[in-house]
Amino acid sequence: MADNKFNSEQALARCEPMSKLQAVIGGKWKILILWYVAHYRVQRFGQLKRRLEGVTQSTLTKQLRELEADGFLHREIYREIPPRVEYSLTEFGQSFVPVLEAMLSWSEKQLCLDFVNPYQSDK
């Protein structure tokens, strides 16, 4: 797991499962990165950078690498000119999608009452 302040013994003693989750998804852009990759199935670096208005290239690179190291994302590198890199969810990352959907649902009901969800699936 990527090192950060939430991995300390004291933080983990409070509520280990929530502290570990915070350590993994605590980056400013990680929830949105996971959401876009989950929704679109595959995202290239440039697509994510355009969707995440305001993210720097170095921050996006760092957070993608952390999500990959933590087992949420798979990075596929295509050896072509120009080089192409695509990100998709791993099986572990797919298991987090219901959590993302629950977070979206809660936010729609509690924080964004007038929001019309363009990601709503027609199931």
N, C-alpha and C positions, 0 to 999 in steps of 0.2 A: 504494500500500500504506500502511496506517496506520503512522504514525511510532512507533517505540519503540526501546528500547536494543539490539535485535538487528539494527538496520539500519546500524550503524556499519561503517566500512571494516574495522576489525580483526575484528569478529565475522564478517563475510561472507568474509574471507580464510581462515578456518579450514575451513569447509565451506559454500560458498555455497548449495547447494540446501537443506540442512537448516536453515541460518540463516534463509533466506527463509520456509521452512515454519513455523518457530518464530515468526517475526514475524507471520505471518498467523493462526495458530491458538493463539497463546500466551496468550490471555486465559483467566482462570479458568473461565469458563462456555462458551467457544466450542465445544469438542468436544461438550458435551451439547446445546447449541443446534442444532448441525448434526445430531446424532444424532436428536433429536426431530423436527426438520423433515423429515429424510430418511425416518424411519419413518412419520410421520403424513401426509406429503406436503404438508400445509398446516397452519400453526399461527398462531393469533392471539396477540397480545402477552400477553393475560391467561392463555391456556392455558400459554404458556411460563413465565410468572411463577409459576404454581401448580406446574408440574413441577420448576422449579429452586428448591427450597426454600432460602431464605436469600439469594437474589439480591435486590438493591435495584432499584427501578424505574430509577434513573439508570444503574446498572451494566448492566442488561439493555438499556436503550436504547442506551448507548454501544457495547456489543459487537455488537448487531444492526446498528447503523450501520456499524461497521468491517467486519463480514462482508459487508454490502451493498456498501460501497466497494471491497472486495477481490474482488468478483464472485461470491461464493458464494451469496448470497441475493438474491431478488427481493422487493420490498415492493409490495404492491398496496393502494392506499388507496381505500376505498369511501366516496363522498360521501353519507352517510345519517346519520340521527339515531338513536341515537348513532353517531359515526364508527366505522368498522370498518377495521382494518389486518390484512392477512394476509401471512405470509411463506412462501415456497416456495424450493426450490433452483433455481438457474439450471442451465444445461447444464454449466457449469464446476463448480458445486457437486455436481451429479450424478456427475461424474467422480471426486469425492473419496469417494463412498460405499464403494467397495471397500476403501479405506484404513481408514475407520471400522469396517467389518466385520472386517477383519484385526486391528485394535486390540481390538475386543470379543472376538474368538476367543482372542487371546493372553492377555488379562486373565482370561477364563474359565478357561483352562488353567493359568495361572501364579499368579494372585492370588485367584481366587474359586472354589475347587474345588467348593464345594457349591452354587454359584449355578445356579438353573434359569432359563434365558433366556426371558422372556415375549415377546421380540421375534423369536424364531426363526421364520423363514418355513418353510412346508411346501412346499418345492420338490420 
